[in-house]
Amino acid sequence: MTENERSAGWAAYYDKLRDRPPRRTLLAALDRFGTTPAAALALDLGCGDGRDTVEMLRRGWRVIAVDAEPEALRQLQARTLPSGSDVTPVIARLEEVPVPLGVQLINSSFAMPLCEPEAFRDLWSRIREGLPSGGRFSGQWYGPRDSWVGRPGLTFLGHEEALGLLEGLELEMFEEEESDGVTPRGKPKHWHIFHIVARKP
Ligand SMILES: C[S@@+](CC[C@H](N)C(=O)[O-])C[C@H]1O[C@@H](n2cnc3c(N)ncnc32)[C@H](O)[C@@H]1O
């Protein structure tokens, strides 16, 4: 697939899912914080057109919104954002993006597994190290019975492997979903997903 084809594919994805509500992993993480912390700063990795970013902004978080696709950030900025929103759009690949100091919430909905295994593990190390005590991660990882297994450039983790990476964190959500459905682009797919919310003690 060429870069242009990939970008066109993501643009179609944003159009298809426009106005969907925030992911429940993100909502669970935000709810666990209770009142929005002072100077709350979040990182949204693979933010797309801002489905989750907007909810964080709505609740008074400052958000660094990262995506490799310029179109994602263009669409995010074209949204009607809550007044007083403080969002920093960053075009970057997850493989390279640093985790800035002071980030209390790192959200990555359906994006981390779109990295190769080595990059995934590096990114996860940066997330774990970058989170302060009391900070949270929310997002999805893919399991080995997902029908995308075998596609290059993606990461799939077994149940125990996923739990191993999360060891030492407090698991506030660890739900394994297997279901047959269709992708937002209309292709049949078996989904094997871990829905995760974890807090650094
Ligand atoms: C499945 S979409 C999810 C978007 C949004 N988080 C959501 O939950 O709807 C994945 C997003 O991650 C971005 N993405 C995929 N691989 C990436 C990478 N290696 N680095 C940065 N962004 C990436 C895509 O451009 C896309 O916007």
The ligand as an ORCA input file, in Angstrom:
! r2SCAN-3c Opt
* xyz 0 1
  C      -8.047      3.076     14.303
  S      -7.640      4.784     14.291
  C      -8.143      5.245     15.933
  C      -8.430      6.714     16.046
  C      -8.990      7.140     17.409
  N      -8.017      6.948     18.455
  C     -10.255      6.361     17.709
  O     -10.314      5.693     18.727
  O     -11.195      6.446     16.916
  C      -5.884      4.763     14.427
  C      -5.234      6.136     14.287
  O      -3.850      5.976     14.565
  C      -3.083      6.613     13.566
  N      -1.854      5.812     13.426
  C      -1.727      4.557     12.958
  N      -0.462      4.143     13.024
  C       0.230      5.183     13.553
  C       1.595      5.374     13.885
  N       2.479      4.398     13.694
  N       1.971      6.548     14.413
  C       1.053      7.543     14.621
  N      -0.257      7.422     14.327
  C      -0.659      6.252     13.803
  C      -3.935      6.624     12.315
  O      -3.570      7.696     11.470
  C      -5.335      6.750     12.909
  O      -5.713      8.107     13.008
*
